[in-house]
Amino acid sequence: MWPLWTGFVAFVLLLLFLDLGVFHRKSVEMSTTSAIRWTLAWVCVGLSFTGFVYLSYENHWFGAGGGPHAKSGADAVSLYLTGYVLEKSLSVDNIFVMSLVFSSLKIAPRYQRRVLFWGILGALAFRSIMIVSGVWLIEHVKATFYVFGAILVISGARMLLDGNHEQEEKAEGWFI
């Protein structure tokens, strides 16, 4: 299955290179119409990958289709589309965060695309490192689940007990 993942990562890196290095080489402010068109284009790329997922599981390419979760192309497509829609919906809040960052750091609109690109690339790199490290830690240190579970329980209890008191304090300043 590693050739499939290697090819997938190479394909994503190629698309990132084309996006910044070929299609958007110059730092110019993007219009709303252009942003919508590019968004639709990338959504089409993501959705067209569904066909590859289906065919690879139906035809058992690269060893696909023998896992515990997706045994057929329809199962794999269902899992892929569920993950895709979930990731798209979770990424909407990033728009607001990036808008806040751009306005607070006073990044000119013509440079925002480039800053966003490198921010996303850095986030992907660090997320990959954290995922690989987390998987290794969970596989090799069985107490990891208990530690993370305790952190979640303690955090939830603190949020429940603090109530609105913490929100009032945070409203006083940006960094406090």
Accessible surface in RSA format (square Angstrom, percent):
REM  Atomic radii and reference values for relative SASA: ProtOr
REM  Chains: A
REM  Algorithm: Lee & Richards
REM  Probe-radius: 1.40
REM  Slices: 20
REM RES _ NUM      All-atoms   Total-Side   Main-Chain    Non-polar    All polar
REM                ABS   REL    ABS   REL    ABS   REL    ABS   REL    ABS   REL
RES MET A   1    94.46  48.9  64.41  42.6  30.05  71.5  62.02  52.7  32.44  43.0
RES TRP A   2   191.14  76.7 185.26  89.7   5.88  13.8 162.19  86.5  28.95  47.0
RES PRO A   3    59.02  43.0  49.49  45.1   9.53  34.6  51.49  42.5   7.52  46.8
RES LEU A   4    30.14  16.8  27.91  20.0   2.23   5.6  29.65  20.8   0.49   1.3
RES TRP A   5   150.00  60.2 149.65  72.4   0.34   0.8 137.02  73.1  12.98  21.1
RES THR A   6    79.87  56.8  73.37  74.4   6.50  15.5  64.07  86.1  15.80  23.9
RES GLY A   7    38.70  47.7   0.00   N/A  38.70  47.7  33.58  92.2   5.12  11.5
RES PHE A   8    73.83  36.9  67.27  41.7   6.56  17.1  72.14  43.7   1.70   4.9
RES VAL A   9    78.47  51.6  77.59  70.2   0.88   2.1  78.43  68.1   0.05   0.1
RES ALA A  10    56.11  51.6  47.20  72.8   8.91  20.3  51.61  72.7   4.50  11.9
RES PHE A  11    90.41  45.2  86.34  53.5   4.07  10.6  89.97  54.5   0.44   1.3
RES VAL A  12    47.88  31.5  47.71  43.2   0.17   0.4  47.83  41.6   0.04   0.1
RES LEU A  13    95.20  53.0  90.80  65.0   4.40  11.1  91.19  64.0   4.01  10.8
RES LEU A  14    91.99  51.2  86.58  61.9   5.40  13.6  90.97  63.9   1.01   2.7
RES LEU A  15    33.91  18.9  33.76  24.2   0.14   0.4  33.91  23.8   0.00   0.0
RES LEU A  16    33.63  18.7  33.10  23.7   0.53   1.3  33.57  23.6   0.05   0.1
RES PHE A  17   125.06  62.6 118.09  73.1   6.98  18.2 124.41  75.4   0.65   1.9
RES LEU A  18    51.35  28.6  51.35  36.7   0.00   0.0  51.35  36.1   0.00   0.0
RES ASP A  19    18.48  12.9  18.48  18.4   0.00   0.0   0.84   2.0  17.64  17.6
RES LEU A  20    17.13   9.5  15.40  11.0   1.73   4.4  15.88  11.1   1.25   3.4
RES GLY A  21    25.32  31.2   0.00   N/A  25.32  31.2  17.81  48.9   7.51  16.8
RES VAL A  22    76.28  50.2  59.81  54.1  16.47  39.7  60.52  52.6  15.76  42.7
RES PHE A  23   103.35  51.7  74.19  46.0  29.16  75.9  78.36  47.5  25.00  71.5
RES HIS A  24    26.53  14.5  20.40  14.2   6.13  15.7  22.62  23.3   3.90   4.5
RES ARG A  25   169.49  71.2 152.31  77.6  17.19  40.9  34.55  47.2 134.94  81.8
RES LYS A  26   166.12  81.0 152.74  93.7  13.38  31.9 101.23  91.1  64.89  69.1
RES SER A  27    28.18  23.8  12.13  16.2  16.05  37.0   9.97  21.2  18.21  25.5
RES VAL A  28    96.87  63.7  87.84  79.5   9.03  21.8  90.17  78.4   6.70  18.2
RES GLU A  29   121.61  69.8  98.63  74.6  22.99  54.7  26.85  51.9  94.76  77.4
RES MET A  30    57.09  29.6  30.32  20.1  26.77  63.7  25.04  21.3  32.05  42.5
RES SER A  31    65.04  55.0  51.63  68.9  13.41  30.9  53.12 113.1  11.92  16.7
RES THR A  32   104.33  74.2  95.20  96.5   9.13  21.8  62.32  83.7  42.02  63.5
RES THR A  33    74.42  52.9  71.64  72.6   2.78   6.6  37.80  50.8  36.62  55.4
RES SER A  34    34.55  29.2  32.45  43.3   2.09   4.8  20.27  43.2  14.28  20.0
RES ALA A  35    37.97  34.9  35.94  55.5   2.03   4.6  37.24  52.4   0.73   1.9
RES ILE A  36    95.85  54.5  94.78  70.6   1.07   2.6  95.85  69.0   0.00   0.0
RES ARG A  37   163.82  68.8 157.25  80.2   6.57  15.6  55.75  76.2 108.07  65.5
RES TRP A  38    64.22  25.8  64.22  31.1   0.00   0.0  48.54  25.9  15.69  25.5
RES THR A  39    77.23  54.9  71.26  72.2   5.98  14.2  51.67  69.4  25.57  38.6
RES LEU A  40   105.64  58.8 105.13  75.2   0.51   1.3 105.50  74.1   0.14   0.4
RES ALA A  41    45.20  41.6  34.62  53.4  10.57  24.1  43.05  60.6   2.15   5.7
RES TRP A  42    70.72  28.4  64.80  31.4   5.92  13.9  61.81  33.0   8.91  14.5
RES VAL A  43    36.63  24.1  36.63  33.2   0.00   0.0  36.63  31.8   0.00   0.0
RES CYS A  44    80.46  60.9  75.43  84.1   5.03  11.8  25.94  65.7  54.52  58.8
RES VAL A  45    52.86  34.8  49.54  44.8   3.32   8.0  51.55  44.8   1.31   3.6
RES GLY A  46    13.40  16.5   0.00   N/A  13.40  16.5  13.18  36.2   0.22   0.5
RES LEU A  47    78.60  43.8  72.11  51.6   6.49  16.3  72.27  50.8   6.33  17.0
RES SER A  48    79.62  67.3  55.03  73.4  24.59  56.6  51.29 109.2  28.32  39.7
RES PHE A  49    50.59  25.3  46.10  28.6   4.49  11.7  50.59  30.7   0.00   0.0
RES THR A  50    22.49  16.0  22.49  22.8   0.00   0.0  22.13  29.7   0.36   0.5
RES GLY A  51    37.85  46.7   0.00   N/A  37.85  46.7  34.97  96.0   2.88   6.4
RES PHE A  52    67.47  33.8  61.63  38.2   5.84  15.2  64.41  39.1   3.06   8.8
RES VAL A  53    15.34  10.1  14.65  13.3   0.69   1.7  15.34  13.3   0.00   0.0
RES TYR A  54    93.17  43.5  93.17  53.0   0.00   0.0  56.00  42.1  37.16  45.8
RES LEU A  55    83.25  46.4  83.25  59.6   0.00   0.0  83.25  58.5   0.00   0.0
RES SER A  56     2.29   1.9   2.29   3.1   0.00   0.0   0.00   0.0   2.29   3.2
RES TYR A  57    44.61  20.8  43.75  24.9   0.86   2.2  13.55  10.2  31.06  38.3
RES GLU A  58    73.17  42.0  53.63  40.6  19.54  46.5  11.34  21.9  61.83  50.5
RES ASN A  59    78.24  54.0  55.55  53.7  22.69  54.6  15.07  36.3  63.17  61.1
RES HIS A  60   111.14  60.7  96.00  66.7  15.14  38.7  64.32  66.3  46.83  54.5
RES TRP A  61    99.75  40.0  94.91  45.9   4.83  11.3  82.16  43.8  17.59  28.5
RES PHE A  62    94.66  47.4  69.13  42.8  25.53  66.4  84.68  51.3   9.99  28.6
RES GLY A  63    64.38  79.4   0.00   N/A  64.38  79.4  36.95 101.4  27.43  61.4
RES ALA A  64     1.61   1.5   0.00   0.0   1.61   3.7   0.65   0.9   0.96   2.5
RES GLY A  65     7.73   9.5   0.00   N/A   7.73   9.5   0.00   0.0   7.73  17.3
RES GLY A  66    67.52  83.3   0.00   N/A  67.52  83.3  37.66 103.3  29.86  66.9
RES GLY A  67    29.99  37.0   0.00   N/A  29.99  37.0  25.69  70.5   4.30   9.6
RES PRO A  68   115.83  84.4  87.77  80.0  28.06 102.0  92.99  76.8  22.84 142.0
RES HIS A  69   148.02  80.9 124.88  86.8  23.14  59.2  82.95  85.5  65.07  75.7
RES ALA A  70     6.98   6.4   4.86   7.5   2.12   4.8   4.86   6.8   2.12   5.6
RES LYS A  71   130.84  63.8 118.00  72.4  12.84  30.6  90.60  81.6  40.24  42.9
RES SER A  72    39.23  33.1  37.02  49.4   2.20   5.1  33.47  71.3   5.76   8.1
RES GLY A  73     0.00   0.0   0.00   N/A   0.00   0.0   0.00   0.0   0.00   0.0
RES ALA A  74    65.81  60.5  57.27  88.4   8.54  19.4  61.26  86.3   4.55  12.0
RES ASP A  75    61.86  43.3  58.43  58.2   3.44   8.1   9.14  21.5  52.72  52.6
RES ALA A  76     4.83   4.4   1.60   2.5   3.23   7.3   3.05   4.3   1.78   4.7
RES VAL A  77    27.44  18.1  27.44  24.8   0.00   0.0  27.44  23.8   0.00   0.0
RES SER A  78    64.67  54.7  56.48  75.4   8.20  18.9  31.08  66.2  33.60  47.1
RES LEU A  79    93.95  52.3  85.38  61.1   8.57  21.5  85.70  60.2   8.25  22.2
RES TYR A  80    54.04  25.2  44.63  25.4   9.41  24.5  46.07  34.6   7.97   9.8
RES LEU A  81    60.09  33.5  59.69  42.7   0.40   1.0  60.02  42.2   0.07   0.2
RES THR A  82    88.35  62.8  79.54  80.6   8.81  21.0  65.56  88.1  22.79  34.5
RES GLY A  83    30.66  37.8   0.00   N/A  30.66  37.8  30.22  82.9   0.44   1.0
RES TYR A  84    38.68  18.1  32.46  18.5   6.22  16.2  36.09  27.1   2.59   3.2
RES VAL A  85    95.49  62.8  94.53  85.6   0.97   2.3  95.22  82.7   0.28   0.7
RES LEU A  86    98.47  54.8  95.54  68.4   2.93   7.4  98.13  68.9   0.34   0.9
RES GLU A  87   101.46  58.2  99.77  75.5   1.69   4.0  45.70  88.4  55.76  45.5
RES LYS A  88    88.36  43.1  85.29  52.3   3.08   7.3  46.01  41.4  42.35  45.1
RES SER A  89    66.16  55.9  47.27  63.1  18.88  43.5  44.70  95.2  21.46  30.1
RES LEU A  90   104.34  58.1  97.31  69.6   7.04  17.7 100.02  70.2   4.33  11.6
RES SER A  91    43.95  37.1  39.77  53.1   4.18   9.6  31.77  67.7  12.17  17.1
RES VAL A  92    76.70  50.5  76.17  69.0   0.53   1.3  76.70  66.6   0.00   0.0
RES ASP A  93    81.79  57.3  79.01  78.6   2.78   6.6  38.37  90.3  43.42  43.3
RES ASN A  94    78.64  54.2  78.47  75.8   0.17   0.4  17.66  42.5  60.98  58.9
RES ILE A  95   113.81  64.8 107.95  80.4   5.86  14.1 112.46  81.0   1.35   3.7
RES PHE A  96   140.80  70.4 135.04  83.6   5.75  15.0 136.04  82.5   4.75  13.6
RES VAL A  97    78.94  51.9  77.59  70.2   1.34   3.2  78.94  68.6   0.00   0.0
RES MET A  98    48.54  25.1  48.54  32.1   0.00   0.0  25.60  21.8  22.94  30.4
RES SER A  99    65.01  54.9  58.35  77.9   6.66  15.3  25.06  53.4  39.96  56.0
RES LEU A 100    89.89  50.1  86.11  61.6   3.78   9.5  89.42  62.8   0.47   1.3
RES VAL A 101    51.69  34.0  51.37  46.5   0.31   0.8  51.69  44.9   0.00   0.0
RES PHE A 102    18.59   9.3  17.56  10.9   1.03   2.7  17.66  10.7   0.93   2.7
RES SER A 103    72.95  61.6  53.87  71.9  19.08  44.0  51.74 110.2  21.21  29.7
RES SER A 104    62.42  52.7  33.80  45.1  28.62  65.9  32.69  69.6  29.73  41.6
RES LEU A 105   120.03  66.8  96.17  68.8  23.86  60.0 100.13  70.3  19.90  53.6
RES LYS A 106   176.05  85.9 144.96  88.9  31.09  74.0 113.34 102.0  62.71  66.8
RES ILE A 107    35.21  20.0  24.76  18.4  10.46  25.2  29.15  21.0   6.06  16.5
RES ALA A 108    42.63  39.2  32.92  50.8   9.71  22.1  39.05  55.0   3.58   9.5
RES PRO A 109    70.42  51.3  63.86  58.2   6.57  23.9  63.88  52.7   6.55  40.7
RES ARG A 110   120.13  50.4 117.85  60.1   2.28   5.4  31.90  43.6  88.23  53.5
RES TYR A 111    98.92  46.2  98.92  56.3   0.00   0.0  68.30  51.3  30.62  37.8
RES GLN A 112    49.36  27.6  49.08  35.9   0.28   0.7   7.08  15.1  42.28  32.1
RES ARG A 113    64.59  27.1  58.82  30.0   5.78  13.8  31.21  42.7  33.39  20.2
RES ARG A 114    80.18  33.7  79.41  40.5   0.77   1.8  38.77  53.0  41.41  25.1
RES VAL A 115    60.74  40.0  54.26  49.1   6.48  15.6  58.63  50.9   2.11   5.7
RES LEU A 116    58.54  32.6  58.54  41.9   0.00   0.0  58.54  41.1   0.00   0.0
RES PHE A 117    22.32  11.2  18.11  11.2   4.21  11.0  21.86  13.3   0.46   1.3
RES TRP A 118   140.29  56.3 132.04  63.9   8.24  19.4 124.90  66.6  15.39  25.0
RES GLY A 119    41.89  51.7   0.00   N/A  41.89  51.7  34.41  94.4   7.48  16.7
RES ILE A 120    81.78  46.5  79.85  59.5   1.94   4.7  81.36  58.6   0.43   1.2
RES LEU A 121    48.03  26.7  46.43  33.2   1.59   4.0  46.51  32.7   1.52   4.1
RES GLY A 122    26.12  32.2   0.00   N/A  26.12  32.2  25.52  70.0   0.60   1.3
RES ALA A 123    53.20  48.9  41.12  63.5  12.07  27.5  49.55  69.8   3.65   9.7
RES LEU A 124    75.60  42.1  74.69  53.4   0.91   2.3  75.14  52.8   0.47   1.3
RES ALA A 125    53.32  49.0  42.47  65.5  10.86  24.7  51.58  72.6   1.74   4.6
RES PHE A 126   140.07  70.1 140.00  86.7   0.07   0.2 140.07  84.9   0.00   0.0
RES ARG A 127   140.05  58.8 134.30  68.5   5.75  13.7  40.43  55.3  99.62  60.4
RES SER A 128    62.26  52.6  57.69  77.0   4.57  10.5  32.69  69.6  29.58  41.4
RES ILE A 129    97.89  55.7  93.03  69.3   4.87  11.7  97.53  70.2   0.36   1.0
RES MET A 130   136.22  70.5 128.37  85.0   7.85  18.7 108.11  91.9  28.11  37.2
RES ILE A 131   101.90  58.0  95.53  71.2   6.37  15.3 101.49  73.1   0.41   1.1
RES VAL A 132   105.18  69.2 101.67  92.0   3.52   8.5 104.09  90.4   1.10   3.0
RES SER A 133    56.54  47.8  49.05  65.5   7.49  17.3  34.54  73.6  22.00  30.8
RES GLY A 134    23.27  28.7   0.00   N/A  23.27  28.7  22.89  62.8   0.38   0.9
RES VAL A 135    76.69  50.5  74.22  67.2   2.47   6.0  75.88  65.9   0.82   2.2
RES TRP A 136   138.99  55.8 136.82  66.2   2.17   5.1 121.49  64.8  17.50  28.4
RES LEU A 137    65.67  36.6  65.67  47.0   0.00   0.0  65.67  46.1   0.00   0.0
RES ILE A 138    57.01  32.4  54.70  40.8   2.31   5.6  54.70  39.4   2.31   6.3
RES GLU A 139   108.23  62.1  91.37  69.1  16.87  40.2  33.70  65.2  74.54  60.9
RES HIS A 140   109.91  60.1  78.01  54.2  31.90  81.6  53.52  55.2  56.39  65.6
RES VAL A 141    65.09  42.8  61.77  55.9   3.31   8.0  64.83  56.3   0.26   0.7
RES LYS A 142   152.03  74.2 143.25  87.9   8.78  20.9 108.39  97.6  43.65  46.5
RES ALA A 143    52.64  48.4  48.96  75.6   3.68   8.4  50.30  70.8   2.34   6.2
RES THR A 144     7.16   5.1   3.88   3.9   3.28   7.8   5.70   7.7   1.46   2.2
RES PHE A 145   130.65  65.4 123.51  76.5   7.14  18.6 123.72  75.0   6.93  19.8
RES TYR A 146   172.53  80.5 162.97  92.7   9.55  24.9 119.47  89.8  53.05  65.4
RES VAL A 147    83.39  54.9  79.78  72.2   3.61   8.7  83.10  72.2   0.29   0.8
RES PHE A 148    96.60  48.3  95.96  59.4   0.64   1.7  96.20  58.3   0.41   1.2
RES GLY A 149    28.33  34.9   0.00   N/A  28.33  34.9  27.69  76.0   0.64   1.4
RES ALA A 150    48.52  44.6  40.26  62.1   8.26  18.8  46.55  65.6   1.96   5.2
RES ILE A 151    92.63  52.7  90.80  67.6   1.83   4.4  92.43  66.6   0.21   0.6
RES LEU A 152   131.10  73.0 123.73  88.5   7.36  18.5 124.09  87.1   7.01  18.9
RES VAL A 153   108.96  71.7 100.60  91.1   8.35  20.1 107.26  93.2   1.70   4.6
RES ILE A 154   103.92  59.1 101.39  75.5   2.53   6.1 103.92  74.8   0.00   0.0
RES SER A 155    49.37  41.7  45.22  60.4   4.15   9.6  27.05  57.6  22.32  31.3
RES GLY A 156    35.78  44.1   0.00   N/A  35.78  44.1  30.70  84.2   5.08  11.4
RES ALA A 157    44.62  41.0  38.06  58.7   6.57  14.9  42.66  60.1   1.96   5.2
RES ARG A 158   156.75  65.8 155.12  79.1   1.62   3.9  40.05  54.7 116.70  70.7
RES MET A 159   145.14  75.2 131.94  87.3  13.19  31.4 107.40  91.3  37.73  50.0
RES LEU A 160   147.06  81.9 125.38  89.7  21.69  54.5 131.52  92.4  15.54  41.8
RES LEU A 161   149.93  83.5 117.86  84.3  32.07  80.6 120.30  84.5  29.63  79.7
RES ASP A 162    56.51  39.6  46.79  46.6   9.72  23.0   6.72  15.8  49.79  49.7
RES GLY A 163    43.81  54.0   0.00   N/A  43.81  54.0  33.13  90.9  10.67  23.9
RES ASN A 164   102.21  70.5  96.01  92.8   6.19  14.9  17.02  41.0  85.19  82.3
RES HIS A 165   116.58  63.7 110.58  76.9   6.00  15.3  81.83  84.3  34.75  40.4
RES GLU A 166    67.39  38.7  66.54  50.3   0.85   2.0  27.54  53.3  39.85  32.5
RES GLN A 167   121.81  68.1 114.73  83.8   7.08  16.8  39.75  84.6  82.06  62.2
RES GLU A 168   117.91  67.7 106.93  80.9  10.98  26.2  46.22  89.4  71.69  58.5
RES GLU A 169    86.75  49.8  84.79  64.1   1.96   4.7  32.92  63.7  53.83  43.9
RES LYS A 170   123.10  60.1 114.39  70.2   8.72  20.8  69.58  62.6  53.52  57.0
RES ALA A 171    88.46  81.3  47.35  73.1  41.11  93.5  60.12  84.7  28.34  75.1
RES GLU A 172   146.62  84.2 105.94  80.2  40.68  96.9  43.35  83.9 103.27  84.3
RES GLY A 173    27.80  34.3   0.00   N/A  27.80  34.3  23.02  63.2   4.78  10.7
RES TRP A 174   189.69  76.1 153.36  74.2  36.33  85.3 128.98  68.8  60.71  98.5
RES PHE A 175   201.57 100.8 164.42 101.8  37.15  96.7 171.66 104.1  29.91  85.6
RES ILE A 176   159.83  91.0 126.54  94.3  33.29  80.2 153.20 110.3   6.63  18.0
END  Absolute sums over single chains surface
CHAIN  1 A    13854.2      11998.6       1855.6      10213.7       3640.4
END  Absolute sums over all chains
TOTAL         13854.2      11998.6       1855.6      10213.7       3640.4
